[in-house]
Amino acid sequence: MTMRAYNFNAGPAALPLEVLQKAQEELVEYQGIGMSIMEISHRSSQYEQLNAETQSLLKELFAIPDGYKVLFMQGGASTQFAAIPMNFLKAGQVGGYVHTGSWADKALKEAKLFGETKIVASSEADKFTRIPDVSQLALDPGTAYLHITSNETIEGAQYQQYPDTGSVPLIGDMSSDILCRPVDVSKFAMIYAGAQKNLGPSGVTVVILREDMLQDTPKNIPTMLRYETHVKNNSLYNTPPVYSVYMVNLVLKWIRDNGGLTAMEKRNREKTSLIYKAIDESGGFYRGVVDPGSRSIMNITFRLKDDELEKQFIKESEQHGFVGLKGHRSVGGLRASTYNAVPYEACKALTEFMVDFQQRNG
């Protein structure tokens, strides 16, 4: 058995070991067809079955109500930043955005290329260390949609409750926290997520779209950026990322077989509370970046007293088999990404390393 690193990468991120082993077992031959899943036609009955099963697994796990379509698209969440205003932001309307950090900012910048936008709430004044209060949002009647970033991967802040937007469609980028906990999908008109953090490898982007959003979408949108194209063709308009969808299928089965989203949330809270406890009980040696009320159970961001000590922490952590603890280049510091597939043991080992590092350097 090869030694597995303690993988805290922010994405592409850890995959469950059982999923990797199953994929390895089926790599050369998929279900007795004499070929790898990577070699089959996306028009074959085998792939159509896989496509349908993966959609239905997601519907079941995420408790997606009737009236929604599950799409498998390409181009990452970053392509959705543009597709959303192209499809849903009409002349005379405003795209509403909650500004919570780096990814919300990227979504907003894309929307500005296509129409009028408005920041309806922001935590920029607090350097994005919290999620702004969205319980009493007053949205103009001309708001086409409200876009939120459910979890800011870089800064480490996560929504604890989602806003009630009334008749204004709510759109959520859940790239870094989809399936980490149960969510009332009916609050959203659309949820989207790049797969490479909690769902599988990169290459596929999951879109959960309420069907009434497709009424009156502009006809001059490029074919591949039109949601209608993918709904009408059941995500099979062009060659889909077959292997990525197959891997998502295995990850969804792993979540199902490990107790579903309630169990995932319990596990995520247990393992992240270990690390947050090490930060909070360090007497200021470690400093959590995010306000405790907005802390993420997917991306834990923290600092030490100076850059030199942080560099030493990263260097020593790598020598001890920890990977990916360096903060994003735009904000620096340290970050442990604790997605669903990161095991409790890895978080326990990190906590022990942090305590030991403090004893030696405090």
N, C-alpha and C positions, 0 to 999 in steps of 0.2 A: 504494500500500500504506500503510495507516494505521500510525502508530507504536504499537507494543504496549508497554504498561507492563511493568516488571519486577514481576510479581505474586507477593508473598509473603504474601497473605492466608491466614488460618487456616481459612476456610470460611464461606460459599461461596468456593471457591478456584480456582486456575488450571485451565483445561481445555486439552487439546492443540489447537494452532492448526489442525491438519489436521481434527480432529473438528468444530470450529466451522465450518470452511469447508464440510465435507460437509453439516452440518446446514443451513447457509445455502442450499446448492445444492438441498436437498430440502425446504426449508421450505414452499413453496407447493404443490408436488406431490410426493407420495411414490410412488415406483416406478410411475409411469404410471397411478395410479388417479383422477386428476383432483381430488384433495383433498390437504390437508396431513395428516400423521399426527395432528395435534391435532384434526382434525375427524372422524376415523373412529370407528365404533362399536367399543367394546371387545369386542363379541360377534362382530366381523367376522373372516373367515378371515385377513385381513392382520394384524390385531393378535394373534390367537392364534398365528400363525406367528412374529411378532416376540417375543412372550412366551416361546415355547418355545425359540427360537434364543438369546435372551439367557440363559436358564437353562442351556442346554447349553454356551454359551461360558464361563460362569463355572465350570461343572463341569470343563470341559477345562483352563482356565487355572490353576485353583486345585487341580487334581488331587483333586476331591471324590470320595471312594469311594462305592460303592453303599450304599444304606440311608439316604441323606440327601435331604432335599427343599430346593430353593431357592425361597424366597418373596420376593415384592415387596410390602412393606407400607408404610403411611403413618404419619405422626406422629413421624418422626425416631427416633433411638436413645432419646430421652427417654421415649417411650411404651413402649419395650421394658423400661425400668427397672421399670415397674409390671407389664407383661404377664408377665415372667419369674416373679416370686413368685406372681402370681395363678394361673398355670398349674402351677407346679412345687413351690411351698412348701406342703406339707400340714401339718395340725395334728400336733403332736408332733415335727416335724422342725425343723431349723435351716438357714437360708440362710447359707452361708459366703462371706465377702467379703475380698479383699485390698485394703487401703486404700492407694492410691498417689497420691492427689491429688484435684483438683476433680471430675473425672467419676466416679471410683470413689465419691466421697462422695455424689454425686447419686443414683447407682444404689442405694447402701446406704440412703439416707434414704427412698426409695420403698419398698424392701423392708420396712422397719420398719413401714410402714402395714398390711402384710398378714400378718405373722407374726414369728417369732423369728429374729433374725440374730446372727451372731458375726463379729467381725473376726479372721481367723486369722493375718494378718500385716499389718504396717503400716510405712510409712516416715515417719509423721507427726513423730516425734521428730527426724528429719533434715530437716524442712520439705519433704518429698517430693522431695529432690534425688537419690534413687536408687530403684531397684526393690528391695524387700526380698528376702532369700534365701528362695526357695520350694522349694529342692531337697529339704528334709526335712520337709515339712508333715505334721503328724499330724492327720488329720481324724476327728472323731467319727463313729461308724457311723450316727448319725441325721442326718448332713449331707445335705440334699436336693440341693445342688449347690454348686460353688465358682465364684464370679464374679470374673473379673479384667478390668481395663482394659488392653488390650495396649499402648497408647501414650497417655500423658497429654498431650493437646494443649496445655494451658495451662502446665504445669510443664516439659515437655520430656523426660520420662523414658520409656524404652521397654524392654519385656521383651527380653532377649537369648535366653533359653530359657524355655519354658513349663513349669509344674509337672506332674508325673505325679500324677494324683489317684486312681489305681486304679479302684475301682468307683464312686467319686463322680463324677457328671457335671460336666465342666468347661465353663463358659460364658464366652465372650470377647467383650467389646465391642471391636471392631476398627475403630471409626468413622474414626480418623485414620491407620491404617496398613495397612488391608486391601490386599492385592495389591502391597505395596511390596517383598515378598520371598517366596520359597516358604515354606509352612507345612505341617506335618503335620496336616491337618484331622482325621484319625482320632483325634487326642488330645482333640478337643472333642465335646461333645454338641450344642453350639450356638455359632454365631458370628453376630454381627449388626453392622451398620454403616450409619450414615446415609451417603448417597451423596456428599454435597457437599464431600468432601475429595479422595478418590482415585478415585471411581467415576463421577461425573457431576454434574449440578446437584442442588439440594435438591428434596425432594418424594417421593423413594422411599427406603425403608430395606430393605436386603437382609438376609434371615435365612436361614442355612444350618442346618437342624435335623435331628438324627438321629431317624429315625422312631420308635424305641422310646420316645422321650420323651413320646409322645402317649398311652401307656397310662395309664388311670386318671386322666385330668385331670378336675378338678371340672366339674360340669355347670352351675354357677350363675355362670359367668363371662360377661360381656357378649359377644355374638356376635362383634363386631369385635376383641375382645382375646383371642379363643380361637384358638390356633394351628391347632387341628383344622379350624376354618372355612376357613382359607386353604389348608391342605393339601388338603382335600376338593375345593375349588373351583379349585385350581391358580392361586391369587392373582387369581381373577376373580370373587370373590363380589360385590364392588361395583365401581364404576368405578375402575380403577387409575389412577395418575399416568402416563398414556400417554406423554407427551412425555419425562418423566424416564427412563422405562424405555428409550425409543428412544435417548436420549443415553447411557445406560449401555451399551447395545448397541454404539454407535459407539466408546466408550472401551475396551471390552473387545477390540474388533477392533484398535484402535490398539495396545494392549498386546501382543496376539498377533503383529501384524505387525512389532513392534519387539523381538521376541526372547523374549517371555514374562517370567515372574517372575524368572528367573535374571538376565536382561539388565537388568530393572528394578532389582534389588538392586545390581548392579554399578554402574549409572549413579547410583543414589541415594547409594551410598557414595563414589563419585568426587566428586560435586558437593558433598556435605555436608563431606567431608574438607577441601575448600578453605576453607570458612568456619571450621570448627573449628581449622584450622591458623592462620588469621589471628588467632583468639582466643588460642590457646596460645602463639603466638610474639610476642604484643604486649607482653610484659614486664609484664603486669598492667593494661595500659590497658583491655583488654576482659577481663571475667571470666565464664567459662562458669558457668552456674548448677548444672548437673547433674554428679554424679559421673561421671568418664569411662567407667566400666564400665556405666553405664545410659543413656548418651547416645542420643537419638533421631535416626534418619535422616529424620524427617519434620518435627520442630519443634525448632529450635535456639534455646535461650534464653540470653541473656547480659546483662550489666550493664556500665555505665560507673561512674566514681567517684562521680558525684552526679546528682541529678534534672535539674539545669540542663543538664549536658553531654548527657544522654540526650535532652532536649527539642530541643537543638540538632542532635543526630545525626538525629532523626526529621525535623525541618524541612528540613535540607539534603538528606537522602536523598530526600524527596518532590520537591524541586527537580531532582533528578537522575533522576527517573522511577521511583523505587522506591515500591512501595505495600505497606502492611500490616506495617511493621516495628515498630510499637508493641506492647509486651507487653499481655497481657490485663489489663483494668482491675483484676482482683482481686489480681494479683501485681506489676504494673508492669514496668519494665525493657524489654528489647527481645526480639523473637522473629522469626525468619525461618522460615516454613513452606515446606518444600522437597518438596512432594508429587510424585508421579510426573510430572505434567504440567509442573512447573517446569523449564525447560531448563537445561542445564549453563552456557550463556552467561549466564543471569541470575545464577547463583551466582558465576560468575567476575567479573562486573561488580560484584556486591556486595562480593566480597573486595577488589577494587581500590579501591572507594570506602572500605572500612573502613581499609585501609592508608593511603590519602591523608588521611582524616579524622584518623587518629592522628598522622601527620606534622605536620599543621597545628595540632593541639590537645594533643599529648602533652608 
